[in-house]
């Protein structure tokens, strides 16, 4: 009685072609008969099948136009070498019954590799179908709990039902953001004094809030965020503007990105000038302006108009003070604003600016406002790096860049005066930056 192989390692696949009509029993008989004694008693196919070392020989054959063709497959539990010997023995068969025949081995299949592929594919399917629906990882559980808490914390204020953090009405300083998702993301990192405008049409509730508090507009770094900034500047009294990085939304920002953006906020005066927007009229200003302004920790230096000369100079000189950090959760300290006269602002540098105009040169000054040396602007960075503490400030016919400003701060310069202001990301508190831009 034939035994089935239950430890199959390989399957020999071969193709058969006969010049005549033959059937399955003819092919099986030819395989056993023509290989008998060919490989010795140890590899006799009849004995191997009885012992279970090879399985049932499967033959699929069809006849057409007086010729027959088909396939032969033989399971083997031998190793690679013995299986290859058996496969090559099949190709010695040259007759099936009365017909000339040819057998060609097409492939030897590794059954274990096929099983491994099945195991991998099935395991993937099991994970996708059974585990994902029933098992929630620790991060998912934590996120669900955080989301639930944030939804519970969010409130709605005013007749417009604007989404807001729980501390908006009680805080002296607030953030104005674009939408509900922005408020939720800020709540996630503990910032509870944000309120959403809900679109470019700023509600009256926002205008009312802005009239009583220190306001920072915090918008996305896209075209929509720019439009909201312009709208807020025209209808509400805001104090600072902070923007998300280019192309990024507030709702997608990490805690580190949020903190960096808020630290880099700029005073509203600079934004009004950038967008060429007129400030609010006195009628639009709130009654509590004096009280609210006194809550700001530090404001940009203002130069009062003392004489006709000072007024002319003031129109041509912009003073760019570093933007102060502001604690959005703690109550701001009350600091009185300081007025500076033209003399106190030190406009002695105006003649130097005029003399350097168009020369692409820079003058380095000591602490007594005496010229130490004059160099080309292209060599300014190197000169400052090589300075040994004898330089207190620089006036130059060029753009104040972040690189020059960082070097000036590293060398403890008191002031940096250029023709224009470049893209400044961070402003050191120790260096006063001024430009001759109109």
Secondary structure, DSSP 8 states (H G I E B T S, - for coil): -----SS--EEEEEEEEESS---HHHHHHHHHHHHTTTS-GGG-HHHHHHHTSB---EEEEEEETTEEEEEEEEEE-S-HHHHHHHHHHHTT--EETTEEEEEEEEEEEEHHHHHHHHHHHHHHHHIIIIIHHH---HHHHHHHHHHHHHHHH-EEETTTTEEE-TTTTT-SEEEEESSHHHHHHHHHTT---EEE--SSS--HHHHHHHTTSEEEEEE-SSHHHHHHHHHHHHHS---EEEE-STT--GGG--HHHHHHHHHT-EEHHHHHHHHT-----TTTS-TTHHHHHTTSS-----B---SHHHHHHHHH-EEE-------SSS---------B-HHHHTGGGHHHHHHHTTT-EEEEE-TTS-EEEEEEGGGHHHHHHH--S---EEEESSEE-HHHHHHHHHTT-SEEEESEE---S---TTSEEEE---
